[in-house]
């Protein structure tokens, strides 16, 4: 597989559970060496897509290739090329961290010495060396997730599937996992990351595919998705609500754009293109008009707002469907 060949391709994947369509024309292309974020609410079809692409689930129709291999016709080759970390840590609580990794190494047909050597390398890499001989049941949630990720890297995969890897983790553990993912990508691994955390997709993904009701409804970079709702906005909060109408008139004249008024927050906002120039112009105009301002700034839209605009609901608001 050359670097020009996409690492993951899905064409019109469909999967039904009774009357429920878990995948409904799911289509995706992930370039080699990239991080693709699959963003969507619970029940959108993210986990179903990962299970289908990683050969754990037969889809009803459509075609898919991973690492250049047909998922249906060459499942063994696909499995040899991928790593998978699911939503729940697949580690043995009785075994120690080292024993878990040695076991996975042996399952990957490494010899005893090679399996131990690889286990020690991964324990060091994921900050688990000091806890290597502790039982996994005594690990924190973050440590278990890192051990689970390490186990999927016994053999460095061409493509790594991460299915909501930071669910339930505290911020410190989440950041540690993010750092580990960045290191993997730096080494050439392609990562397909499913998440319902908008910040996670914003932080890690080169491109984001928004999934809703079993299909991709939008895709692009984080900035491209945010631009769908109009780009940057200047926001002014006035001290006196009586100044709202005049502030809106002045801001609209200065920015040559329509304004919005939020009376409850005493806020006026308007879209802008040149954020720095617009902020300075608005401040000078309001000062000249002797309007007292409590706060002013230029805010970029969030990925949450983009998701709401694209799907009509927030990222955590969909009903659950079978995975």
Secondary structure per residue as TSV (DSSP state, phi and psi in degrees):
chain	resnum	aa	ss	phi	psi
A	1	X	-	360.0	125.7
A	2	X	-	-86.1	166.7
A	3	X	T	-67.8	-18.9
A	4	X	T	-79.7	-18.7
A	5	X	S	-78.0	128.8
A	6	X	-	-57.9	144.2
A	7	X	S	-75.4	-32.4
A	8	X	E	-138.4	131.4
A	9	X	E	-134.6	128.0
A	10	X	E	-126.4	132.7
A	11	X	E	-125.0	112.2
A	12	X	E	52.6	47.9
A	13	X	E	-73.8	136.6
A	14	X	E	-135.0	137.8
A	15	X	E	-149.2	125.8
A	16	X	E	-117.4	146.2
A	17	X	E	-119.3	96.5
A	18	X	T	65.6	-120.6
A	19	X	T	-92.5	-1.0
A	20	X	E	-96.8	127.6
A	21	X	E	-92.8	102.3
A	22	X	E	-74.4	-38.3
A	23	X	E	-124.3	131.6
A	24	X	E	-136.7	67.9
A	25	X	E	89.0	31.6
A	26	X	E	-64.0	127.2
A	27	X	E	-137.2	138.3
A	28	X	E	-159.2	142.3
A	29	X	E	-133.0	125.4
A	30	X	E	-118.8	118.2
A	31	X	-	-65.5	151.5
A	32	X	T	-63.2	138.8
A	33	X	T	81.4	6.3
A	34	X	-	-103.2	164.4
A	35	X	E	-107.8	118.2
A	36	X	E	-107.2	121.7
A	37	X	E	-92.7	125.3
A	38	X	E	-100.4	105.2
A	39	X	E	-106.8	130.3
A	40	X	-	-179.6	163.8
A	41	X	-	-74.3	170.6
A	42	X	T	-57.0	134.8
A	43	X	T	87.4	1.4
A	44	X	S	-77.4	-18.7
A	45	X	S	114.7	7.0
A	46	X	H	-62.6	-52.7
A	47	X	H	-65.8	-37.8
A	48	X	H	-59.6	-42.1
A	49	X	H	-62.6	-44.8
A	50	X	H	-62.7	-44.7
A	51	X	H	-63.3	-36.9
A	52	X	H	-68.7	-44.4
A	53	X	H	-71.5	-25.3
A	54	X	T	-96.0	13.4
A	55	X	T	74.0	9.9
A	56	X	S	-83.4	-12.4
A	57	X	S	-144.8	132.1
A	58	X	-	-84.6	123.5
A	59	X	-	-81.8	158.3
A	60	X	S	-74.6	-38.2
A	61	X	E	-157.1	168.0
A	62	X	E	105.4	179.5
A	63	X	E	-137.2	152.9
A	64	X	E	-152.3	145.2
A	65	X	E	-130.9	138.2
A	66	X	E	-131.1	128.2
A	67	X	T	54.7	34.7
A	68	X	T	82.3	2.8
A	69	X	E	-113.4	139.8
A	70	X	E	-68.3	124.2
A	71	X	T	-63.0	-36.0
A	72	X	T	-83.2	-43.3
A	73	X	T	-85.0	-24.9
A	74	X	-	-129.7	53.2
A	75	X	H	-61.3	-35.7
A	76	X	H	-64.7	-40.3
A	77	X	H	-68.3	-36.4
A	78	X	H	-63.2	-47.3
A	79	X	H	-62.8	-32.3
A	80	X	H	-70.8	-19.8
A	81	X	H	-100.5	-6.8
A	82	X	E	-119.1	162.8
A	83	X	E	-124.1	153.9
A	84	X	E	-142.8	126.3
A	85	X	E	-120.0	115.0
A	86	X	-	-84.3	-170.1
A	87	X	S	-72.1	-21.3
A	88	X	S	-124.7	136.3
A	89	X	-	-60.8	123.6
A	90	X	-	-96.9	59.8
A	91	X	-	-117.2	156.7
A	92	X	-	-88.8	118.5
A	93	X	S	-64.1	-30.2
A	94	X	S	-73.8	-36.8
A	95	X	S	-76.7	156.8
A	96	X	B	-76.8	170.9
A	97	X	H	-58.4	-45.6
A	98	X	H	-63.4	-44.4
A	99	X	H	-62.8	-37.3
A	100	X	H	-59.4	-47.1
A	101	X	H	-71.7	-36.2
A	102	X	H	-63.4	-40.6
A	103	X	H	-60.0	-46.0
A	104	X	H	-63.5	-37.3
A	105	X	H	-61.8	-42.7
A	106	X	H	-66.4	-36.1
A	107	X	H	-66.1	-24.5
A	108	X	T	-90.8	14.8
A	109	X	T	70.1	25.9
A	110	X	-	-81.3	147.6
A	111	X	-	-69.8	166.5
A	112	X	H	-54.3	-47.5
A	113	X	H	-67.5	-43.2
A	114	X	H	-63.9	-38.9
A	115	X	H	-65.4	-41.7
A	116	X	H	-67.7	-41.5
A	117	X	H	-61.8	-43.3
A	118	X	H	-67.8	-37.1
A	119	X	H	-60.8	-45.3
A	120	X	H	-64.1	-38.4
A	121	X	H	-62.3	-43.9
A	122	X	H	-72.7	-35.7
A	123	X	H	-61.7	-40.1
A	124	X	H	-68.1	-44.8
A	125	X	H	-61.2	-36.3
A	126	X	T	-102.2	17.7
A	127	X	T	66.9	32.7
A	128	X	-	-116.1	7.8
A	129	X	G	-60.2	-40.6
A	130	X	G	-69.6	-24.2
A	131	X	G	-104.7	16.5
A	132	X	T	-58.0	-35.5
A	133	X	T	-100.9	8.5
A	134	X	S	-84.3	148.5
A	135	X	B	-63.7	140.5
A	136	X	G	-61.5	-24.4
A	137	X	G	-67.5	-17.4
A	138	X	G	-94.6	2.2
A	139	X	S	-78.2	149.9
A	140	X	-	-73.0	170.0
A	141	X	H	-58.9	-41.0
A	142	X	H	-66.2	-38.8
A	143	X	H	-66.1	-38.8
A	144	X	H	-64.8	-40.8
A	145	X	H	-65.5	-39.0
A	146	X	H	-67.1	-38.3
A	147	X	H	-64.8	-39.8
A	148	X	H	-63.2	-43.1
A	149	X	H	-64.1	-41.8
A	150	X	H	-59.9	-38.8
A	151	X	H	-65.8	-27.4
A	152	X	T	-80.1	-3.6
A	153	X	T	-116.0	18.2
A	154	X	S	-52.0	-47.2
A	155	X	S	-109.4	125.1
A	156	X	-	-59.3	115.4
A	157	X	-	-81.3	152.6
A	158	X	S	-70.5	-38.3
A	159	X	E	-130.6	130.2
A	160	X	E	-115.8	123.4
A	161	X	E	-96.9	124.6
A	162	X	E	-119.3	110.8
A	163	X	E	-99.8	101.1
A	164	X	S	46.1	60.2
A	165	X	T	-70.7	-19.2
A	166	X	T	-109.3	13.6
A	167	X	T	-58.1	124.9
A	168	X	T	83.2	1.6
A	169	X	-	-86.6	150.0
A	170	X	-	-74.6	162.8
A	171	X	H	-56.0	-38.4
A	172	X	H	-65.6	-46.1
A	173	X	H	-65.2	-37.1
A	174	X	H	-63.2	-44.2
A	175	X	H	-65.0	-36.4
A	176	X	H	-63.4	-40.5
A	177	X	H	-67.7	-39.1
A	178	X	H	-59.7	-43.5
A	179	X	H	-61.3	-39.2
A	180	X	H	-64.8	-39.6
A	181	X	H	-64.7	-43.5
A	182	X	H	-61.4	-38.1
A	183	X	H	-65.1	-40.3
A	184	X	H	-62.6	-44.4
A	185	X	H	-64.3	-37.3
A	186	X	H	-60.9	-26.2
A	187	X	T	-88.4	1.7
A	188	X	T	105.5	-1.6
A	189	X	-	-76.3	137.8
A	190	X	E	-86.5	135.4
A	191	X	E	-121.1	129.4
A	192	X	E	-110.9	113.0
A	193	X	E	-115.4	118.1
A	194	X	E	-96.0	141.3
A	195	X	E	-160.1	152.9
A	196	X	S	-108.6	4.5
A	197	X	-	-94.1	112.7
A	198	X	H	-62.5	-37.9
A	199	X	H	-62.8	-37.0
A	200	X	H	-64.0	-45.2
A	201	X	H	-63.6	-39.8
A	202	X	H	-62.4	-39.8
A	203	X	H	-75.4	-39.6
A	204	X	H	-105.2	-32.4
A	205	X	-	-86.3	135.7
A	206	X	S	-72.6	-40.4
A	207	X	E	-136.7	152.2
A	208	X	E	-125.3	133.2
A	209	X	E	-111.5	121.5
A	210	X	E	-89.1	122.5
A	211	X	E	-110.2	133.4
A	212	X	E	-148.2	131.7
A	213	X	T	53.4	41.6
A	214	X	T	82.4	11.1
A	215	X	E	-147.6	159.9
A	216	X	E	-79.0	121.6
A	217	X	E	-105.1	-12.5
A	218	X	E	-165.7	152.0
A	219	X	E	-154.8	156.8
A	220	X	E	156.0	-174.4
A	221	X	-	-72.9	167.3
A	222	X	H	-57.0	-44.9
A	223	X	H	-65.0	-37.8
A	224	X	H	-65.2	-40.2
A	225	X	H	-67.3	-40.2
A	226	X	H	-64.9	-34.2
A	227	X	H	-66.4	-16.0
A	228	X	T	-64.7	-18.2
A	229	X	T	-109.1	17.2
A	230	X	T	109.3	6.2
A	231	X	S	75.5	-154.5
A	232	X	-	-69.8	152.7
A	233	X	E	-134.5	136.6
A	234	X	E	-86.5	136.4
A	235	X	E	-127.3	132.5
A	236	X	E	-126.1	127.2
A	237	X	E	-109.0	120.7
A	238	X	E	-96.7	155.8
A	239	X	S	-73.9	-40.1
A	240	X	-	-109.4	121.5
A	241	X	G	-60.2	-23.8
A	242	X	G	-65.6	-17.2
A	243	X	G	-90.0	-0.5
A	244	X	H	-60.5	-46.9
A	245	X	H	-63.2	-45.2
A	246	X	H	-67.2	-37.8
A	247	X	H	-62.1	-43.0
A	248	X	H	-62.2	-41.1
A	249	X	H	-62.8	-44.8
A	250	X	H	-68.9	-42.2
A	251	X	H	-64.0	-42.3
A	252	X	H	-62.7	-40.9
A	253	X	H	-66.5	-41.1
A	254	X	H	-69.8	-40.2
A	255	X	H	-92.1	-10.9
A	256	X	T	54.9	42.9
A	257	X	S	-143.7	155.8
A	258	X	-	-68.0	143.7
A	259	X	E	-108.4	158.4
A	260	X	E	-122.6	141.4
A	261	X	E	-115.3	129.5
A	262	X	E	-112.4	98.0
A	263	X	T	-63.7	-36.4
A	264	X	T	-62.8	-38.1
A	265	X	T	-95.3	-1.0
A	266	X	T	54.0	46.8
A	267	X	E	-122.3	140.8
A	268	X	E	-120.3	135.9
A	269	X	E	-137.7	156.4
A	270	X	E	-155.3	146.0
A	271	X	E	-70.7	145.2
A	272	X	-	-137.6	159.1
A	273	X	S	-104.9	-49.6
A	274	X	S	-97.7	96.8
A	275	X	H	-62.0	-41.8
A	276	X	H	-69.2	-49.1
A	277	X	H	-63.1	-41.9
A	278	X	H	-63.1	-41.6
A	279	X	H	-62.1	-45.3
A	280	X	H	-63.9	-42.5
A	281	X	H	-64.6	-42.7
A	282	X	H	-64.8	-43.6
A	283	X	H	-60.9	-45.6
A	284	X	H	-64.6	-38.6
A	285	X	H	-64.9	-44.4
A	286	X	H	-70.9	-35.7
A	287	X	H	-63.7	-41.5
A	288	X	H	-63.9	-31.9
A	289	X	T	-85.9	1.9
A	290	X	T	57.4	39.1
A	291	X	-	-94.9	126.1
A	292	X	-	-81.3	123.3
A	293	X	E	-109.0	130.9
A	294	X	E	-87.9	-32.3
A	295	X	E	-156.2	145.9
A	296	X	E	-150.4	144.2
A	297	X	E	-175.7	172.6
A	298	X	E	-114.5	126.9
A	299	X	E	-118.8	134.9
A	300	X	-	-87.4	145.7
A	301	X	-	-64.3	151.9
A	302	X	-	-89.8	162.4
A	303	X	H	-65.1	-29.8
A	304	X	H	-61.6	-43.4
A	305	X	H	-65.6	-38.6
A	306	X	H	-64.0	-43.2
A	307	X	H	-60.9	-43.7
A	308	X	H	-62.3	-41.3
A	309	X	H	-65.5	-39.4
A	310	X	H	-75.1	-43.0
A	311	X	H	-103.1	-19.0
A	312	X	S	87.6	-0.2
A	313	X	S	-150.3	165.8
A	314	X	-	-78.3	166.8
A	315	X	T	-68.1	-16.0
A	316	X	T	-113.1	21.2
A	317	X	-	-110.8	0.3
A	318	X	S	-80.5	154.9
A	319	X	-	-75.7	151.6
A	320	X	-	-75.1	139.2
A	321	X	-	-125.5	163.0
A	322	X	-	-57.9	142.6
A	323	X	-	-89.8	360.0
